[in-house]
Amino acid sequence: MLSAGSARHQTARRLAVVAVSLVLAGGAAACGPKGGSDQGAQKTGAAGAAGGTPQKGGTLTVLNAEPQNDFDPARLYTSGGGNVPSLVFRTLTTRNREAGPAGTKVVPDLATDLGKANADATEWTYTLKDGLKYEDGTPITTADIKYGIERSFAAELSGGAPYLRDWLVGGETYEGPYKDGGKGLDSIVVPDAKTIVFKLRKPEGEFPFLATQTQFAPVPKAKDTGVKYEEHPVSSGPYKVAKNENDGEHLTLERNENWDEKTDEERKAYPDKIDVRSGLDAAVINQRLSTSSGADSAAVTTDTNLGPAELAQIGDNKELAGRVGTGHFGYINYLAFNPKVAPFDNPKVRQAISYAINRTSVINAAGGSALAEPATTFLPEQEAFGFTKYDHFPAGKTGDPAKAKELLAEAGYKDGLTVTLTHSTAQNRQTSPEVATAVQQALAAAGITVKLEGLENNAFNEKRWDAKNTPGFFLSRWGADWPSGAPFLAPIYDGRQIVTNGTNYNHAQLNDPAVNAEIDEIAKLTDLAAAGKRWGALDKKIGEQALDVPLFHPVYKRIVGKDIKNVVISDWTGVLDISQVSVK
């Protein structure tokens, strides 16, 4: 049987496999620009796009590549409540809708505060605000939140973040309200209509982050239509679903007249209507936004980035450049080692490769410095994650092949060696052939011959997470469910997360009792700033073992229509926050 942690991360951390789609969807994982000037410009208005005083009214058009499938709060896997989903579903807590680092904070939403924990953070109590109503005017109660969470356990509504299955007492065996005969989950207690208590199996100081997930959205039991609920979920947010065609391909949102802005400090809800159209080609989306004719002048995208060619076309065009927002998601692209496979069982070989990497060529392969930034740490360069600067194998911008050769000689490979690098054939500029070739060329300068093994993306993901067949050397990437070191380091380096017969994310199969114990100690902390410092220290300590080679953090560039106002990009999502946008 899997340990509690293993059960959680065998499923919960599937985000790493689908992180790119989540980032592009702008509804799950993404975050905002680092540094002050860019963020400030986006908050107050860079050039024409974000400038002017935002006003209520008008229609906001959303042009997307991927449809908003599974528009049911139980089935959505989002970070901070998502982008489009958070316009309809409010949760106990949510992300702070501010630009830059301030946006990494978790804040109350339906609840009056971030929750009150008991002494060891195994019990969390929340109280609802006054005046909360659904779109039909009926009051929102804690019984509805309890029911909304319970229905997320139903097999037919699977797909959402599965942490609660592991964290809640009894969650591992609970099958949802359609099968429990009305009994419910005992670890969610509702003493009255405004109070809800969660009883956990182990300390979880970051429970307020989890409470931003859409599974915490209230669902009135009398209005639950099972798998058809997504067609018209009952809104607790500023907008309600007026139309949902072709499983989220065309979604029309209109104002929820019973939403009270006095109860919601985060969502501005400026437009009267939001028209989400999906299934579009990425190039077409960017062209329409650039041209900004007709309704496209008041349009945005929540899932399509600008590529190198498009950025080159924008070039010195100040008007277009002023409509491009820049964001950073808590995300790392890296080279992974499986120390169970020779020669990567030799630390000096891993160190040699760490020195040999030419990050400049890797970043060029990833689309250039506008779309990628060099990394020497596993944690992203953001305070919220506990970032602690280190570079255990300093090789400069272009690598240190001489130092690499020296280490190879010490490892017994003075004449060099030949290794295989596994990568995806998907053209994603992260785990793709371009990046693999850049690694191959850099290692060649150090006397390491790299044979490339390119696999179709699904096959690649299956192989890199297969504990029994994990390659010795492969390109990988990881994204966070929320801005903290916990969802970054625990699934990758906690030895109790190792899954020997299934999907395993601990690629190095590290099972260090000291690392495991520190993860447990940090999990007890409800002081998130203090926890962050310890996550950073742990990252630095693990980094000494050269179990991976951090390569780069992606940068997200997205353009908006010329009439879009109030562009806000936070360090939680990295993309425009649709709840802040004005079209007038």
WOGI-V280393 format. One record per backbone hydrogen bond with DSSP energy under -0.5 kcal/mol. NH is the residue of the N-H (numbers start at 0). CO is the residue of the C=O. E is the energy in kcal/mol with one decimal. If there is no record, write none. Layout:
NH CO E
NH CO E
This chain:
6 2 -2.8
7 3 -2.0
8 4 -2.6
9 5 -2.2
10 6 -1.0
11 7 -3.5
12 8 -0.7
13 10 -2.1
14 11 -0.9
15 12 -1.9
16 13 -1.0
17 13 -1.7
18 14 -1.0
21 17 -2.1
22 18 -3.0
23 19 -3.0
24 20 -1.8
25 21 -0.8
25 22 -1.1
26 21 -0.9
27 21 -1.2
29 27 -0.6
29 571 -1.1
30 572 -2.1
32 325 -0.8
39 35 -2.7
40 36 -2.1
41 37 -2.1
42 38 -2.4
43 39 -2.3
44 40 -2.3
46 44 -0.5
48 45 -0.7
49 45 -1.0
53 51 -0.5
56 269 -2.8
59 272 -2.7
60 58 -0.5
60 297 -2.4
61 274 -3.0
62 60 -0.5
62 299 -2.9
63 61 -0.6
63 276 -2.8
67 247 -2.0
68 66 -2.0
71 69 -2.7
74 71 -1.3
75 71 -1.2
77 75 -0.7
78 26 -0.8
81 78 -1.3
86 83 -1.9
87 84 -1.8
88 84 -2.9
89 87 -0.6
92 210 -1.5
93 106 -2.8
94 79 -0.8
95 104 -2.5
97 95 -2.0
99 568 -2.2
101 98 -0.7
102 99 -1.9
103 100 -2.1
104 101 -1.2
106 93 -3.1
108 91 -2.4
109 90 -2.6
110 91 -1.8
111 126 -2.6
115 124 -2.5
116 114 -0.6
117 122 -1.9
120 117 -1.4
123 197 -2.1
124 115 -2.2
125 195 -2.8
127 193 -2.5
128 109 -2.5
131 128 -0.5
133 137 -2.7
134 234 -1.3
136 133 -1.8
139 131 -1.9
141 192 -1.8
143 140 -0.6
144 140 -1.1
145 141 -2.5
146 142 -2.3
147 143 -2.4
148 144 -2.2
149 145 -2.4
150 146 -2.5
151 147 -0.7
151 148 -0.8
152 149 -1.7
153 150 -1.3
156 153 -1.7
157 154 -1.4
159 73 -0.7
160 75 -0.7
164 161 -1.0
165 161 -0.8
165 162 -1.3
166 162 -3.0
167 163 -2.0
168 198 -2.3
170 167 -2.3
172 169 -1.1
173 169 -0.9
178 175 -1.3
179 175 -0.7
182 179 -1.4
185 183 -0.6
187 184 -1.9
188 186 -0.6
188 196 -2.7
190 188 -0.5
191 194 -0.7
194 191 -0.9
195 125 -2.3
196 188 -2.8
197 123 -2.9
198 186 -2.5
199 121 -3.6
199 197 -0.6
200 166 -2.9
203 120 -2.3
204 522 -3.2
206 203 -1.4
208 205 -1.3
209 205 -1.4
210 206 -2.0
211 208 -1.6
212 209 -2.2
215 212 -2.1
216 213 -2.0
217 89 -0.5
218 143 -1.7
222 219 -1.8
223 220 -1.2
227 224 -1.7
228 225 -1.8
230 227 -1.7
231 227 -0.6
231 228 -1.0
232 229 -0.5
234 232 -0.5
235 87 -2.4
236 87 -1.6
238 86 -2.3
239 253 -3.2
241 239 -0.6
241 251 -2.8
242 251 -1.6
244 249 -2.8
248 244 -1.2
248 245 -0.6
249 244 -1.9
250 275 -2.6
251 242 -2.6
252 250 -0.5
252 273 -2.9
253 239 -2.4
254 271 -1.0
255 237 -2.8
256 254 -0.9
258 255 -2.0
260 258 -0.6
262 259 -2.2
263 260 -1.1
267 578 -1.8
268 578 -1.4
269 580 -0.6
270 580 -0.6
271 57 -2.3
272 57 -1.5
273 252 -2.4
274 59 -2.9
275 250 -3.4
275 273 -0.7
276 61 -3.1
276 274 -0.6
277 248 -2.6
278 64 -0.8
279 63 -1.9
284 280 -2.4
285 281 -2.4
286 282 -2.0
287 283 -2.7
288 284 -2.4
289 285 -2.1
290 286 -2.7
291 287 -2.6
295 292 -1.8
296 293 -1.7
297 294 -1.5
298 295 -1.2
299 60 -2.2
304 302 -0.5
305 556 -3.3
310 306 -2.5
311 307 -2.1
312 308 -1.8
313 309 -1.9
314 310 -2.2
316 313 -3.0
317 315 -1.2
320 316 -3.1
321 317 -2.0
322 319 -1.8
323 320 -1.5
324 322 -0.6
324 557 -3.3
326 555 -2.4
330 328 -1.6
331 477 -2.3
332 551 -2.3
333 475 -2.4
334 548 -2.3
335 333 -0.5
335 473 -3.3
336 546 -1.6
337 471 -2.1
338 336 -0.6
340 337 -2.5
343 340 -1.3
345 342 -1.7
346 344 -0.7
348 345 -1.1
349 345 -1.6
350 346 -2.5
351 347 -2.2
352 348 -2.1
353 349 -1.8
354 350 -2.0
355 351 -1.9
356 352 -1.3
358 356 -0.9
359 396 -2.1
361 357 -1.8
362 358 -2.6
363 359 -2.1
364 360 -1.9
365 361 -1.4
366 363 -1.2
367 362 -2.8
370 367 -1.9
371 367 -0.8
372 552 -2.4
374 550 -1.9
381 379 -2.3
384 381 -1.3
385 382 -1.9
386 381 -1.6
393 390 -0.6
398 394 -0.9
399 354 -3.1
403 399 -1.9
404 400 -2.5
405 401 -2.0
406 402 -2.1
407 403 -2.3
408 404 -2.3
409 405 -1.8
410 406 -1.6
411 408 -1.3
412 407 -3.2
415 412 -2.0
416 446 -1.2
418 448 -2.8
420 450 -2.9
421 419 -0.6
421 472 -2.4
422 452 -2.7
423 430 -2.8
424 454 -2.1
427 425 -2.0
435 431 -2.2
436 432 -2.7
437 433 -1.6
438 434 -2.0
439 435 -2.4
440 436 -2.4
441 437 -1.9
442 438 -2.4
443 439 -1.6
444 440 -1.0
445 442 -1.2
446 443 -1.7
447 442 -2.5
448 416 -2.6
448 446 -0.6
449 447 -0.5
450 418 -3.1
450 448 -0.6
452 420 -2.9
453 451 -0.6
454 422 -2.4
459 455 -2.9
460 456 -2.6
461 457 -2.3
462 458 -2.3
463 459 -2.6
464 460 -1.3
465 462 -1.2
466 464 -0.8
466 501 -1.2
468 465 -0.9
469 465 -0.9
473 335 -2.0
474 421 -2.1
475 333 -2.8
477 331 -2.0
479 329 -1.8
483 481 -1.8
487 484 -0.9
488 484 -3.0
489 485 -1.8
492 488 -2.8
493 489 -2.1
494 492 -0.7
496 493 -2.2
497 494 -1.1
499 497 -0.6
503 464 -3.6
503 501 -0.6
506 504 -2.0
508 505 -2.0
512 510 -0.6
515 511 -2.7
516 512 -2.4
517 513 -2.0
518 514 -2.2
519 515 -1.8
520 516 -2.2
521 517 -2.5
522 518 -1.8
523 519 -0.7
523 520 -0.8
524 521 -1.7
527 525 -1.1
530 526 -2.2
531 527 -2.2
532 528 -1.6
533 529 -1.4
534 530 -2.2
535 531 -2.3
536 532 -1.9
537 533 -2.2
538 534 -2.4
539 535 -2.1
540 536 -2.0
541 537 -2.7
542 538 -2.3
543 539 -0.7
543 540 -0.9
544 541 -2.0
545 542 -1.6
548 334 -2.5
549 547 -0.5
550 332 -2.6
551 332 -1.4
552 372 -2.8
554 370 -2.3
555 326 -3.4
556 554 -0.5
557 324 -2.0
559 322 -1.8
560 298 -3.0
562 296 -3.1
563 560 -1.6
564 581 -3.3
565 49 -1.3
567 565 -0.6
569 574 -0.6
570 99 -2.1
573 29 -1.0
573 569 -2.2
576 567 -2.3
577 575 -0.8
579 576 -2.0
580 576 -0.5
580 577 -0.6
581 564 -2.0
582 56 -0.5
